Amino acid sequence: MKNLAVKTLLGFLNLMAAVGLFLFVSAGTFHFWQAWVFLSVLLACSGWITLYFLKHDPKLIESRLQAGPTAEKEKTQKIIQALAGLCFVLSLVVPGLDHRFGWSRIPVLAVGAGDLLVLLGYGVIFFVFRANTYAASTVKVRRGQKVISTGLYAFLRHPMYAGAFVLLVGQPLALGSLWGLLPVAGLCAVIVVRLLEEEKFLVKKLPGYRAYCRKTRYRLVPGLW
């Protein structure tokens, strides 16, 4: 447990440092108050969720640490993860460049709304993690894994991705950038492809998932898709 906590802490700090680096280097300045507020929200939300599940579900945290293209077993998912990583980096760099060159300006209220969307997205992800201990960062089926159909999974087949969409849409607004919506749109498209490939995998590998899909019709948006 101690080793897991240390490994998790180091990974968390590295991620926060990378996010800050991409934002401030691309902006060319530390005088970027939107970025400081965004980082504070990110640090508070992701930090609290990490500490909560380190205590209550360390296996979930352990499975979440195995992430990225090299952690995937399916070739398609390796490519998808690589594209997702590129889009994520661009979703930070473009708002930084936008701040440096003044490509767009949005009202302070819109920035605040963006931060609220980030909070809401993290809230959805928290409840997903509470309901589904199998919510790994990679597409796989663990021994003894069962189909989860409670909580948010009773309404959507992929509530974690739905929460991620809310968070991602809020991110460029929180950073004061309209142009930042472009790489976010690309990232959302990559996530949709990942979702569809993941469903094909789960239908083949996870007993009961096909029946769950018939029962729970919508993937991301209730009443639409």
N, CA and C of each residue as an Amber inpcrd file, in Angstrom:
protein
   675
   0.8350000  -1.2010000   0.0000000   0.0000000   0.0000000   0.0000000
   0.8730000   1.2550000   0.0000000   1.9750000   1.2210000   0.7770000
   2.8640000   2.3730000   0.8500000   3.5120000   2.6320000  -0.4990000
   3.9710000   1.5530000  -1.1650000   4.5890000   1.7060000  -2.4810000
   3.5980000   2.2540000  -3.4970000   2.3500000   1.7890000  -3.4150000
   1.3180000   2.2770000  -4.3240000   1.0770000   3.7670000  -4.1040000
   1.0360000   4.1830000  -2.8440000   0.8070000   5.5900000  -2.5230000
   1.9400000   6.4620000  -3.0620000   3.1730000   6.0120000  -2.9060000
   4.3290000   6.7650000  -3.4000000   4.3000000   6.8520000  -4.9210000
   4.0220000   5.7180000  -5.5690000   3.9630000   5.6790000  -7.0300000
   2.8490000   6.5850000  -7.5480000   1.7110000   6.5570000  -6.8500000
   0.5740000   7.3930000  -7.2430000   0.8980000   8.8630000  -7.0720000
   1.5240000   9.2130000  -5.9570000   1.8880000  10.6010000  -5.6860000
   2.8560000  11.1250000  -6.7300000   3.8590000  10.3240000  -7.0680000
   4.8370000  10.7490000  -8.0720000   4.1790000  10.9390000  -9.4390000
   3.2860000  10.0100000  -9.7970000   2.5820000  10.1340000 -11.0670000
   1.6970000  11.3560000 -11.1020000   1.0380000  11.6280000  -9.9780000
   0.1530000  12.7950000  -9.8730000   0.9540000  14.0890000 -10.0060000
   2.0730000  14.1800000  -9.3040000   2.9050000  15.3850000  -9.3610000
   3.4930000  15.5930000 -10.7560000   3.8960000  14.4980000 -11.3990000
   4.4340000  14.5990000 -12.7540000   3.3750000  15.1120000 -13.7250000
   2.1390000  14.6170000 -13.5590000   1.0530000  15.0570000 -14.4360000
   0.7620000  16.5400000 -14.2410000   0.6680000  16.9790000 -12.9780000
   0.3980000  18.3910000 -12.6990000   1.5160000  19.2750000 -13.2440000
   2.7620000  18.8120000 -13.0860000   3.9020000  19.5860000 -13.5820000
   3.8660000  19.6790000 -15.1050000   3.4970000  18.5850000 -15.7650000
   3.4300000  18.5790000 -17.2270000   2.3380000  19.5230000 -17.7230000
   1.1730000  19.4900000 -17.0710000   0.0750000  20.3800000 -17.4580000
   0.5080000  21.8380000 -17.3140000   1.1150000  22.1650000 -16.1740000
   1.5920000  23.5230000 -15.9480000   2.6500000  23.9350000 -16.9570000
   3.5470000  23.0150000 -17.2790000   4.6180000  23.3010000 -18.2370000
   4.0430000  23.6290000 -19.6130000   3.1260000  22.7960000 -20.0950000
   2.5250000  23.0420000 -21.4050000   1.7910000  24.3840000 -21.4360000
   1.0940000  24.7040000 -20.3640000   0.3230000  25.9450000 -20.3290000
   1.2120000  27.1790000 -20.2960000   2.1550000  27.2050000 -19.3680000
   2.9280000  28.4260000 -19.1640000   4.0260000  28.6260000 -20.2070000
   4.6100000  27.5310000 -20.7000000   5.6230000  27.6750000 -21.7560000
   4.9750000  28.1840000 -23.0360000   3.8100000  27.6060000 -23.3920000
   3.1270000  28.0660000 -24.6100000   2.6190000  29.4980000 -24.4540000
   2.2220000  29.8700000 -23.2300000   1.7580000  31.2370000 -22.9810000
   2.9200000  32.2250000 -22.9270000   4.1110000  31.7270000 -22.6020000
   5.2880000  32.5840000 -22.5320000   5.3060000  33.4870000 -21.3140000
   4.4770000  33.1750000 -20.3320000   4.4040000  34.0060000 -19.1320000
   3.7070000  33.2410000 -18.0130000   4.0050000  33.6550000 -16.7730000
   3.2730000  33.1240000 -15.6230000   2.0760000  34.0140000 -15.2920000
   1.9640000  35.1440000 -15.9830000   0.8340000  36.0540000 -15.7590000
  -0.3560000  35.5810000 -16.5930000  -0.9270000  34.4890000 -16.1300000
  -1.9970000  33.7990000 -16.8420000  -2.9740000  33.2960000 -15.7690000
  -3.7820000  34.2410000 -15.2570000  -4.5910000  33.9240000 -14.0850000
  -5.5910000  32.8030000 -14.3450000  -6.0890000  32.7220000 -15.5770000
  -7.0280000  31.6440000 -15.8960000  -6.3680000  30.2690000 -15.7100000
  -5.0950000  30.1860000 -16.0980000  -4.3640000  28.9230000 -15.9470000
  -4.1620000  28.5840000 -14.4720000  -3.8580000  29.5890000 -13.6430000
  -3.6560000  29.3430000 -12.2150000  -4.9450000  28.8510000 -11.5550000
  -6.0810000  29.4550000 -11.9330000  -7.3650000  29.0070000 -11.3670000
  -7.6770000  27.5920000 -11.8400000  -7.4800000  27.3360000 -13.1260000
  -7.7240000  26.0090000 -13.6860000  -6.8670000  24.9570000 -12.9980000
  -5.5810000  25.2620000 -12.8230000  -4.6800000  24.3140000 -12.1560000
  -5.1050000  24.0590000 -10.7110000  -5.6100000  25.0870000 -10.0430000
  -6.0880000  24.9200000  -8.6640000  -7.2810000  23.9800000  -8.6160000
  -8.2090000  24.1660000  -9.5600000  -9.3810000  23.2800000  -9.6360000
  -8.9390000  21.8560000  -9.9560000  -8.0290000  21.7320000 -10.9220000
  -7.5180000  20.4190000 -11.3260000  -6.8210000  19.7270000 -10.1590000
  -5.9830000  20.4670000  -9.4560000  -5.2410000  19.9140000  -8.3200000
  -6.1820000  19.4680000  -7.2110000  -7.1680000  20.3050000  -6.8930000
  -8.1000000  19.9820000  -5.8120000  -8.9520000  18.7590000  -6.1550000
  -9.5130000  18.7440000  -7.3570000 -10.4210000  17.6530000  -7.7390000
  -9.6950000  16.3240000  -7.9200000  -8.6660000  16.3310000  -8.7500000
  -7.9580000  15.0740000  -9.0150000  -7.2130000  14.5950000  -7.7780000
  -6.6990000  15.5340000  -6.9750000  -6.0110000  15.1560000  -5.7430000
  -6.9500000  14.5090000  -4.7490000  -8.1290000  15.1020000  -4.5690000
  -9.0920000  14.5460000  -3.6160000  -9.5890000  13.1730000  -4.0710000
  -9.8910000  13.0250000  -5.3470000 -10.3530000  11.7390000  -5.8680000
  -9.2730000  10.6720000  -5.6840000  -8.0350000  11.0360000  -5.9600000
  -6.9230000  10.0940000  -5.8160000  -6.7830000   9.6420000  -4.3650000
  -6.8030000  10.5800000  -3.4340000  -6.6660000  10.2270000  -2.0200000
  -7.8430000   9.3880000  -1.5350000  -9.0390000   9.7230000  -1.9930000
 -10.2320000   8.9820000  -1.5780000 -10.1330000   7.5170000  -1.9950000
  -9.7600000   7.2820000  -3.2460000  -9.7350000   5.9030000  -3.7250000
  -8.4740000   5.1510000  -3.3240000  -7.4060000   5.8730000  -2.9880000
  -6.2570000   5.1980000  -2.3800000  -6.6660000   4.5440000  -1.0660000
  -7.5710000   5.2000000  -0.3550000  -8.0450000   4.6770000   0.9220000
  -9.1350000   3.6310000   0.7350000 -10.0920000   3.8760000  -0.1550000
 -11.2770000   3.0350000  -0.2530000 -11.2220000   1.9830000  -1.3560000
 -10.4030000   2.1790000  -2.3760000 -10.3230000   1.2090000  -3.4710000
  -8.9560000   1.2850000  -4.1350000  -7.9040000   0.8320000  -3.4240000
  -6.5460000   0.9330000  -3.9850000  -6.3620000   0.1480000  -5.2790000
  -7.1310000  -0.9300000  -5.4760000  -7.0070000  -1.6980000  -6.7250000
  -7.4190000  -0.8560000  -7.9230000  -8.4140000  -0.0050000  -7.7260000
  -8.8260000   0.8990000  -8.8020000  -7.6790000   1.8410000  -9.1570000
  -7.0470000   2.4250000  -8.1480000  -5.9250000   3.3410000  -8.3800000
  -4.7930000   2.6170000  -9.0960000  -4.5160000   1.3980000  -8.6760000
  -3.4450000   0.6220000  -9.2890000  -3.7200000   0.3800000 -10.7690000
  -4.9790000   0.0720000 -11.0940000  -5.3300000  -0.1730000 -12.4940000
  -5.3130000   1.1150000 -13.3060000  -5.6030000   2.2610000 -12.6540000
  -5.5910000   3.5440000 -13.3540000  -4.1670000   4.0090000 -13.6690000
  -3.1860000   3.5180000 -12.9170000  -1.7940000   3.9160000 -13.1510000
  -1.2480000   3.3220000 -14.4400000  -1.8350000   2.2140000 -14.8830000
  -1.4030000   1.5660000 -16.1180000  -2.1310000   2.2230000 -17.2830000
  -1.5170000   3.2550000 -17.8320000  -2.1940000   4.0590000 -18.8540000
  -1.2570000   4.3650000 -20.0070000  -1.8520000   4.8330000 -21.1090000
  -1.0730000   5.2380000 -22.2680000  -0.9910000   4.1560000 -23.3310000
  -0.4390000   4.5020000 -24.4950000  -0.3740000   3.5500000 -25.6140000
   0.3580000   2.2540000 -25.2860000   1.4430000   2.3360000 -24.5250000
   2.2310000   1.1310000 -24.2420000   1.5070000   0.1760000 -23.3030000
   0.5450000   0.6700000 -22.5420000  -0.1910000  -0.1830000 -21.6070000
  -1.3190000  -0.9510000 -22.2860000  -1.7260000  -0.5070000 -23.4750000
  -2.8120000  -1.1720000 -24.1930000  -2.3140000  -2.4500000 -24.8740000
  -3.1970000  -3.4470000 -24.9490000  -2.8460000  -4.7020000 -25.6150000
  -3.3450000  -4.7340000 -27.0540000  -4.4710000  -4.0640000 -27.3080000
  -5.0310000  -4.0360000 -28.6520000  -4.3310000  -2.9660000 -29.4850000
  -3.9460000  -3.3240000 -30.7240000  -3.2290000  -2.3900000 -31.5940000
  -4.0470000  -1.1290000 -31.8630000  -5.3500000  -1.3160000 -32.0990000
  -6.2130000  -0.1680000 -32.3710000  -6.2230000   0.7950000 -31.2060000
  -6.2850000   0.2560000 -29.9900000  -6.3110000   1.1040000 -28.8030000
  -4.9710000   1.8080000 -28.5920000  -3.8820000   1.1830000 -28.9850000
  -2.5720000   1.8470000 -28.9030000  -2.5650000   3.1070000 -29.7650000
  -3.0900000   2.9820000 -30.9910000  -3.1440000   4.1270000 -31.9060000
  -4.0730000   5.1970000 -31.3520000  -5.2320000   4.7600000 -30.8510000
  -6.2140000   5.6990000 -30.2990000  -5.6180000   6.4640000 -29.1250000
  -4.9120000   5.7700000 -28.2470000  -4.3090000   6.4180000 -27.0830000
  -3.2260000   7.4060000 -27.4860000  -2.4620000   7.0640000 -28.5190000
  -1.4270000   7.9860000 -29.0010000  -2.0620000   9.2660000 -29.5470000
  -3.1370000   9.1160000 -30.3100000  -3.8410000  10.2860000 -30.8410000
  -4.4770000  11.1010000 -29.7220000  -5.0290000  10.4010000 -28.7310000
  -5.6410000  11.0900000 -27.5920000  -4.5970000  11.9030000 -26.8300000
  -3.4040000  11.3240000 -26.6590000  -2.3300000  12.0370000 -25.9720000
  -1.9240000  13.2960000 -26.7160000  -1.8320000  13.2020000 -28.0480000
  -1.4770000  14.3540000 -28.8650000  -2.5370000  15.4510000 -28.7530000
  -3.8170000  15.0480000 -28.8460000  -4.9030000  16.0270000 -28.7480000
  -4.9380000  16.6770000 -27.3600000  -4.6280000  15.8930000 -26.3270000
  -4.6220000  16.4370000 -24.9710000  -3.5380000  17.5020000 -24.8190000
  -2.3630000  17.2180000 -25.3410000  -1.2790000  18.2050000 -25.2800000
  -1.6800000  19.4770000 -26.0250000  -2.2760000  19.3140000 -27.2040000
  -2.7110000  20.4720000 -27.9800000  -3.8070000  21.2540000 -27.2640000
  -4.6380000  20.5440000 -26.4730000  -5.7150000  21.2220000 -25.7410000
  -5.1710000  22.1280000 -24.6420000  -3.9010000  21.9510000 -24.2990000
  -3.2350000  22.8310000 -23.3340000  -2.3790000  23.8830000 -24.0370000
  -1.6970000  23.4700000 -25.0960000  -0.7900000  24.3750000 -25.8090000
  -1.5570000  25.4660000 -26.5500000  -2.6520000  25.0960000 -27.2190000
  -3.4090000  26.0900000 -27.9910000  -3.9610000  27.2100000 -27.1030000
  -4.5820000  26.9110000 -25.9350000  -5.0070000  28.0180000 -25.0610000
  -3.8390000  28.8800000 -24.5890000  -2.6710000  28.2510000 -24.3680000
  -1.4960000  29.0290000 -23.9840000  -1.0860000  29.9890000 -25.0820000
  -1.0540000  29.4920000 -26.3200000  -0.7250000  30.3500000 -27.4560000
  -1.7990000  31.4170000 -27.6630000  -3.0470000  31.0370000 -27.4250000
  -4.1510000  31.9840000 -27.5320000  -3.9530000  33.1360000 -26.5450000
  -3.5300000  32.7950000 -25.3220000  -3.2760000  33.8260000 -24.3120000
  -2.1040000  34.7070000 -24.7300000  -1.0650000  34.1000000 -25.2990000
   0.1330000  34.8690000 -25.6890000  -0.1660000  35.8590000 -26.8190000
  -0.9310000  35.4020000 -27.8150000  -1.1310000  36.2220000 -29.0070000
  -2.4980000  36.8990000 -29.0670000  -3.3350000  36.6470000 -28.0780000
  -4.6220000  37.3200000 -28.0090000  -5.5700000  36.9810000 -29.1340000
  -5.6120000  35.6940000 -29.5100000  -6.4840000  35.2790000 -30.6060000
  -7.9640000  35.4220000 -30.2580000  -8.3090000  35.1710000 -29.0060000
  -9.7190000  35.2770000 -28.6070000  -9.8090000  35.8160000 -27.1880000
 -10.9370000  36.4050000 -26.8820000 -11.1990000  36.9260000 -25.5430000
 -12.5980000  36.4940000 -25.1270000 -12.7200000  35.9340000 -23.9540000
 -14.0430000  35.5510000 -23.4760000 -14.2740000  36.1850000 -22.1070000
 -15.5230000  36.4590000 -21.7520000 -15.8280000  37.1300000 -20.4820000
 -15.4180000  36.3000000 -19.2690000 -15.2030000  36.9890000 -18.1660000
 -14.8290000  36.3250000 -16.9200000 -15.9030000  35.3180000 -16.4910000
 -17.1700000  35.6560000 -16.7310000 -18.2490000  34.7310000 -16.3800000
 -18.1410000  33.4190000 -17.1580000 -17.7250000  33.5020000 -18.4200000
 -17.5530000  32.2960000 -19.2280000 -16.3830000  31.4620000 -18.6990000
 -15.3290000  32.1420000 -18.2360000 -14.1950000  31.4380000 -17.6260000
 -14.6610000  30.6930000 -16.3700000 -15.4630000  31.3880000 -15.5510000
 -15.9980000  30.7490000 -14.3510000 -16.8950000  29.5730000 -14.6820000
 -17.6940000  29.7130000 -15.7510000 -18.5530000  28.6100000 -16.1880000
 -17.7070000  27.4130000 -16.6190000 -16.5750000  27.6960000 -17.2690000
 -15.6700000  26.6210000 -17.6690000 -15.1280000  25.8630000 -16.4740000
 -14.7250000  26.5970000 -15.4390000 -14.2260000  25.9400000 -14.2190000
 -15.3230000  25.1030000 -13.5600000 -16.5620000  25.5940000 -13.5980000
 -17.6850000  24.8220000 -13.0390000 -17.9160000  23.5350000 -13.8280000
 -17.7500000  23.6120000 -15.1460000 -17.8910000  22.4040000 -15.9640000
 -16.7980000  21.3870000 -15.6280000 -15.5890000  21.8820000 -15.3830000
 -14.4940000  20.9910000 -14.9710000 -14.8550000  20.3080000 -13.6460000
 -15.3770000  21.0820000 -12.6990000 -15.8220000  20.5120000 -11.4150000
 -16.9120000  19.4680000 -11.6220000 -17.8870000  19.7840000 -12.4700000
 -18.9860000  18.8610000 -12.7310000 -18.4740000  17.5750000 -13.3710000
 -17.5700000  17.7190000 -14.3270000 -17.0000000  16.5400000 -14.9750000
 -16.2970000  15.6350000 -13.9890000 -15.5220000  16.2280000 -13.0770000
 -14.8490000  15.4340000 -12.0490000 -15.8550000  14.7840000 -11.0960000
 -16.9600000  15.4860000 -10.8240000 -17.9990000  14.9070000  -9.9790000
 -18.5830000  13.6540000 -10.5910000 -18.8540000  13.6910000 -11.8930000
 -19.3740000  12.5140000 -12.5990000 -18.3620000  11.3780000 -12.5410000
 -17.1020000  11.6920000 -12.7890000 -16.0560000  10.6650000 -12.7620000
 -15.9320000  10.0390000 -11.3750000 -16.0630000  10.8430000 -10.3250000
 -15.9970000  10.3100000  -8.9630000 -17.0820000   9.2560000  -8.7350000
 -18.3090000   9.5640000  -9.1340000 -19.3970000   8.6170000  -8.9160000
 -19.2600000   7.3800000  -9.8070000 -18.6460000   7.5440000 -10.9640000
 -18.3510000   6.3850000 -11.8110000 -17.3750000   5.4610000 -11.1070000
 -16.3150000   6.0310000 -10.5570000 -15.3180000   5.2270000  -9.8560000
 -15.9210000   4.5170000  -8.6370000 -16.8300000   5.1820000  -7.9490000
 -17.4720000   4.5610000  -6.7920000 -18.3100000   3.3640000  -7.2040000
 -18.9380000   3.4570000  -8.3660000 -19.8120000   2.3680000  -8.8240000
 -19.0420000   1.2440000  -9.4990000 -17.9040000   1.5720000 -10.1090000
 -17.2110000   0.5970000 -10.9560000 -15.7380000   0.4860000 -10.5970000
 -15.4060000  -0.4970000  -9.8130000 -14.0170000  -0.7220000  -9.4210000
 -13.1680000  -1.2260000 -10.5820000 -13.8240000  -1.6240000 -11.7000000
 -13.1040000  -2.1260000 -12.8720000 -12.7750000  -1.0200000 -13.8790000
 -12.9960000   0.2440000 -13.5110000 -12.8000000   1.3590000 -14.4430000
 -11.3130000   1.6410000 -14.6490000 -10.6600000   0.7580000 -15.3810000
  -9.2240000   0.8830000 -15.6390000  -8.9620000   1.9140000 -16.7260000
  -7.6870000   2.2830000 -16.8740000  -7.2960000   3.2420000 -17.9180000
  -7.1110000   2.5630000 -19.2660000  -7.0580000   1.2400000 -19.2530000
  -6.8770000   0.4850000 -20.4910000  -8.1070000  -0.3710000 -20.7500000
  -8.2580000  -0.7860000 -21.9970000  -9.3840000  -1.6470000 -22.3670000
  -8.9800000  -3.0880000 -22.0960000  -9.5710000  -3.6790000 -21.0700000
  -9.2670000  -5.0540000 -20.7010000 -10.3970000  -5.5940000 -19.8360000
 -10.3960000  -6.9100000 -19.6470000 -11.3520000  -7.5610000 -18.7550000
 -10.5590000  -8.3150000 -17.6960000 -10.7850000  -7.9730000 -16.4470000
 -10.0880000  -8.6310000 -15.3490000 -10.7730000  -9.9280000 -14.9640000
 -10.0300000 -10.8090000 -14.3480000 -10.5980000 -12.0700000 -13.8810000
 -11.7030000 -11.7910000 -12.8630000 -12.8580000 -12.3880000 -13.0800000
 -13.9810000 -12.1970000 -12.1760000 -14.7550000 -10.9130000 -12.3920000
 -14.4050000 -10.1680000 -13.4460000 -15.0890000  -8.8960000 -13.6910000
 -16.5540000  -9.1210000 -14.0470000 -17.4010000  -8.2460000 -13.5350000
 -18.8330000  -8.3150000 -13.8000000 -19.2950000  -7.0400000 -14.4970000
 -20.4210000  -7.1440000 -15.1690000 -21.0240000  -5.9730000 -15.7920000
 -21.6060000  -5.0820000 -14.7000000 -21.2760000  -3.8090000 -14.7270000
 -21.8110000  -2.8440000 -13.7680000 -23.0180000  -2.1570000 -14.3970000
 -24.1430000  -2.2310000 -13.7180000 -25.3680000  -1.6230000 -14.2600000
 -26.0720000  -0.7520000 -13.2330000 -25.3530000  -0.3910000 -12.1640000
 -25.9390000   0.4450000 -11.1150000 -25.3930000   1.8670000 -11.2160000
 -25.9720000   2.7660000 -10.4160000 -25.5230000   4.1580000 -10.4240000
 -25.7340000   4.7850000 -11.7910000 -24.7580000   5.5390000 -12.2500000
 -24.8590000   6.1980000 -13.5510000 -24.8960000   5.2090000 -14.6960000
 -24.3930000   3.9910000 -14.4560000 -24.4100000   2.9570000 -15.4950000
 -25.8230000   2.4660000 -15.7990000 -26.7680000   2.7950000 -14.9580000
 -28.1610000   2.4480000 -15.2350000 -28.7450000   3.3450000 -16.3260000
 -28.1070000   4.4800000 -16.5900000 -28.6220000   5.4460000 -17.5650000
 -27.7480000   5.5370000 -18.8140000 -26.4310000   5.3500000 -18.6330000
 -25.4910000   5.4570000 -19.7440000 -24.5020000   4.3000000 -19.7000000
 -24.1140000   3.8250000 -20.8580000 -23.1460000   2.7280000 -20.8970000
 -21.7190000   3.2120000 -20.6290000 -21.4850000   4.4960000 -20.8810000
 -20.1280000   5.0440000 -20.6930000 -20.1810000   6.3760000 -19.9470000
 -20.6240000   6.3650000 -18.7050000 -20.7400000   7.6350000 -17.9630000
 -19.4030000   8.3100000 -17.6990000 -18.3100000   7.5240000 -17.6190000
 -17.0050000   8.1560000 -17.3860000 -16.6090000   9.0180000 -18.5790000
 -16.8590000   8.5220000 -19.7900000 -16.5680000   9.3140000 -20.9700000
 -17.4840000  10.5310000 -21.0400000 -18.7250000  10.3680000 -20.6080000
 -19.6540000  11.5100000 -20.5830000 -19.1170000  12.6010000 -19.6480000
 -18.6380000  12.1810000 -18.4710000 -18.0410000  13.1330000 -17.5320000
 -16.7930000  13.7780000 -18.1090000 -16.0010000  12.9840000 -18.8400000
 -14.7910000  13.5150000 -19.4600000 -15.1390000  14.5660000 -20.5150000
 -16.2280000  14.3360000 -21.2570000 -16.6580000  15.3100000 -22.2590000
 -17.0080000  16.6450000 -21.6090000 -17.7360000  16.5730000 -20.4900000
 -18.1130000  17.8010000 -19.7730000 -16.8560000  18.5410000 -19.3180000
 -15.9280000  17.7900000 -18.7390000 -14.6680000  18.3690000 -18.2640000
 -13.8910000  19.0050000 -19.4120000 -13.7980000  18.2900000 -20.5290000
 -13.0040000  18.7670000 -21.6580000 -13.5960000  20.0190000 -22.2920000
 -14.9160000  20.0750000 -22.4030000 -15.5420000  21.2730000 -22.9570000
 -15.3000000  22.4720000 -22.0410000 -15.2930000  22.2210000 -20.7350000
 -15.0460000  23.2960000 -19.7810000 -13.6130000  23.7880000 -19.7790000
 -12.6700000  22.9140000 -20.1340000 -11.2420000  23.2520000 -20.0180000
 -10.8260000  24.4810000 -20.8250000 -11.0850000  24.5520000 -22.1380000
 -10.6580000  25.7540000 -22.8760000 -11.3760000  27.0200000 -22.4250000
 -12.6400000  26.8790000 -22.0070000 -13.3550000  28.0490000 -21.4870000
 -12.6910000  28.5320000 -20.2020000 -12.3470000  27.5830000 -19.3260000
 -11.6740000  27.9370000 -18.0770000 -10.3440000  28.6230000 -18.3430000
  -9.7140000  28.2780000 -19.4630000  -8.4260000  28.8720000 -19.8190000
  -8.5880000  30.1280000 -20.6750000  -9.8350000  30.5610000 -20.8780000
 -10.0930000  31.8000000 -21.5970000  -9.8510000  31.7190000 -23.0860000
 -10.0350000  30.5260000 -23.6680000  -9.7070000  30.3450000 -25.0730000
 -10.8320000  29.6850000 -25.8510000 -11.2740000  30.3310000 -26.9140000
 -12.2270000  29.7010000 -27.8300000 -11.5150000  28.7680000 -28.8050000
 -10.2970000  29.1330000 -29.2100000  -9.5400000  28.2940000 -30.1310000
  -9.1880000  26.9430000 -29.5000000  -9.1330000  26.9090000 -28.1780000
  -8.8500000  25.6550000 -27.4930000  -9.9290000  24.6100000 -27.6800000
 -11.0970000  25.0390000 -28.1470000 -12.1700000  24.0760000 -28.4060000
 -11.8510000  23.1650000 -29.5870000 -10.9740000  23.5970000 -30.4920000
 -10.6480000  22.7850000 -31.6690000  -9.9290000  21.4810000 -31.2970000
  -8.8130000  21.5250000 -30.5510000  -8.1920000  20.2560000 -30.1630000
  -9.0740000  19.4360000 -29.2340000  -9.9230000  20.0980000 -28.4430000
 -10.8590000  19.3630000 -27.5870000 -11.8610000  18.5970000 -28.4390000
 -12.3150000  19.2170000 -29.5320000 -13.2190000  18.5260000 -30.4480000
 -12.5370000  17.2900000 -31.0340000 -11.2600000  17.4240000 -31.3820000
 -10.5100000  16.2790000 -31.8840000 -10.3820000  15.1830000 -30.8410000
 -10.1210000  15.5820000 -29.5860000  -9.9900000  14.6140000 -28.5000000
 -11.3110000  13.8980000 -28.2540000 -12.4140000  14.6240000 -28.3020000
 -13.7330000  14.0070000 -28.1110000 -14.0210000  13.0030000 -29.2190000
 -13.6200000  13.3410000 -30.4510000 -13.8130000  12.4130000 -31.5710000
 -13.0100000  11.1350000 -31.3570000 -11.7880000  11.2740000 -30.8650000
 -10.9450000  10.1050000 -30.5810000 -11.5840000   9.2520000 -29.4870000
 -12.1450000   9.8900000 -28.4800000 -12.7950000   9.1580000 -27.3890000
 -13.9940000   8.3720000 -27.9080000 -14.7510000   8.9520000 -28.8320000
 -15.8940000   8.2430000 -29.4120000 -15.4270000   6.9810000 -30.1420000
 -14.3460000   7.1020000 -30.8990000 -13.7950000   5.9350000 -31.5940000
 -13.3490000   4.8890000 -30.5830000 -12.6920000   5.3320000 -29.5220000
 -12.2460000   4.4070000 -28.4700000 -13.4380000   3.7010000 -27.8400000
 -14.4720000   4.4550000 -27.5800000 -15.6850000   3.9100000 -26.9670000
 -16.2820000   2.8030000 -27.8360000 -16.3860000   3.0480000 -29.1300000
 -16.9690000   2.0630000 -30.0320000 -16.1100000   0.8060000 -30.1100000
 -14.7890000   0.9850000 -30.1670000 -13.8900000  -0.1720000 -30.1770000
 -13.9530000  -0.9300000 -28.8550000 -14.0770000  -0.2000000 -27.7630000
 -14.1740000  -0.8180000 -26.4440000 -15.4390000  -1.6700000 -26.3420000
 -16.5350000  -1.1740000 -26.8860000 -17.7810000  -1.9420000 -26.8410000
 -17.6490000  -3.2560000 -27.6120000 -17.0010000  -3.2150000 -28.7640000
 -16.7860000  -4.4430000 -29.5350000 -15.9930000  -5.4600000 -28.7200000
 -14.9780000  -4.9600000 -28.0280000 -14.1340000  -5.8290000 -27.1970000
 -14.9350000  -6.4330000 -26.0490000 -15.7210000  -5.5930000 -25.3550000
 -16.4680000  -6.0590000 -24.1870000 -17.5740000  -7.0370000 -24.5670000
 -18.2060000  -6.8250000 -25.7130000 -19.2350000  -7.7580000 -26.1750000
 -18.6400000  -9.1510000 -26.3530000 -17.3920000  -9.2090000 -26.8430000
 -16.7210000 -10.4990000 -27.0620000 -16.1850000 -11.1100000 -25.7720000
 -15.6580000 -10.2620000 -24.8740000 -14.8760000 -10.7630000 -23.7420000
 -15.5910000 -10.7560000 -22.3970000 -16.6210000  -9.9060000 -22.2290000
 -17.2510000  -9.7700000 -20.9150000 -18.6520000 -10.3800000 -20.9390000
 -18.8660000 -11.4970000 -20.2590000 -20.1840000 -12.1360000 -20.2420000
 -21.2600000 -11.1880000 -19.7030000 -22.3750000 -11.1150000 -20.4190000
 -23.4860000 -10.2860000 -19.9760000 -23.4750000  -8.8810000 -20.5400000
 -22.3800000  -8.4870000 -21.2150000 -22.3090000  -7.1070000 -21.6970000
 -23.2630000  -6.8590000 -22.8590000 -23.4550000  -7.8580000 -23.7250000
 -24.3780000  -7.6850000 -24.8430000 -25.7990000  -7.4390000 -24.3300000
 -26.1890000  -8.2000000 -23.2920000 -27.5230000  -8.0150000 -22.7060000
 -27.6420000  -6.6400000 -22.0500000 -26.5560000  -6.1990000 -21.4260000
 -26.5460000  -4.8660000 -20.8070000 -26.7380000  -3.7830000 -21.8620000
 -26.1180000  -3.9430000 -23.0280000 -26.2660000  -2.9680000 -24.1030000
 -27.7140000  -2.8930000 -24.5840000 -28.3840000  -4.0440000 -24.6240000
 -29.7870000  -4.0460000 -25.0380000 -30.6660000  -3.3450000 -24.0070000
 -30.3070000  -3.4950000 -22.7450000 -31.0970000  -2.8940000 -21.6640000
 -30.8280000  -1.4000000 -21.5330000 -29.5570000  -1.0120000 -21.6240000
 -29.1600000   0.3950000 -21.4940000 -28.8200000   0.9160000 -22.8840000
 -29.7530000   1.6390000 -23.4790000 -29.6640000   1.9850000 -24.8990000
 -28.6160000   3.0460000 -25.2120000 -28.4330000   4.0020000 -24.2980000
 -27.6430000   5.1890000 -24.6400000 -26.2070000   5.0790000 -24.1410000
 -25.3030000   5.5400000 -24.9740000 -23.8750000   5.4600000 -24.6560000
 -23.3950000   6.6760000 -23.8510000 -23.6640000   7.8830000 -24.3830000
 -23.1010000   9.0960000 -23.7880000 -24.1320000  10.1340000 -23.3850000
 -25.1660000  10.2870000 -24.1870000 -26.1530000  11.3530000 -23.9500000
 -27.5430000  10.7300000 -23.8350000 -28.1660000  10.8170000 -22.6580000
 -29.5140000  10.2360000 -22.4890000 -30.4990000  10.7820000 -23.5200000
 -31.2070000   9.8810000 -24.1810000 -32.2070000  10.2670000 -25.1420000
 -31.6820000  10.5450000 -26.5450000 -30.3480000  10.6240000 -26.7050000
 -29.7710000  10.9260000 -28.0150000 -28.8890000   9.8050000 -28.5470000
 -27.8300000   9.4510000 -27.7910000 -26.8750000   8.4560000 -28.3000000
 -26.1580000   7.7270000 -27.1620000
